[in-house]
Amino acid sequence: AVLIDRFGKISGRYFKIHPVPNETKQFKVSRGSNIPVFKTDFGLIGIMICFDSYFPELPAILARKGARIIFFPHQQNTPDSGTYLLHLRAHAMFNCVYLVASTFGIKRGGHWDPKKNYPSYIIGPDGNLISCSRKEGLVTVTIDIERKWMVEGHGETGVKDMKYILAKYRRPELYRKEEPKSHD
């Protein structure tokens, strides 16, 4: 993915961390080797592409690096449209970030097939949908980049900022001890 600033200049590049096996074999796509965040005039952003979304570590790392918005260009149509939306909402909610998922729309007058095409979404840091589009074109919305997911009853009395609560009560010292099982 190429990030282009408001003046038309390239201000960053993201190389997909998790290409699917067919991409590596057929198209000779190599895996990216770092997880960058990009400074923009409105705040830090992250990018993940297509199959990247199936690995929850990636949006979590982007959020911990300060990304307030994660952009997600893709062309996927699996496992099903309901599960697709659920996992996007979960990424936004668990990481307290906006998530902008963009994919191919249908041309004016075309037929929408939910088994072949998924909508583009803008999702808030609380997991709520802000925008949904199935059409070819551009969608714009105004968001409050400082908006917090405010939840009563978690963490500490009087503290409602879920991002603060999740960051404070994480236990990374335990997560690192877990050894993945071999998939030979």
Beta strands, then each sheet from edge to edge (+ up, - down):
strand 1: 2-4
strand 2: 10-13
strand 3: 38-40
strand 4: 43-47
strand 5: 69-73
strand 6: 98-102
strand 7: 120-123
strand 8: 129-133
sheet 1: 1+ 2-
sheet 2: 3+ 4- 5- 6- 7+ 8-
end
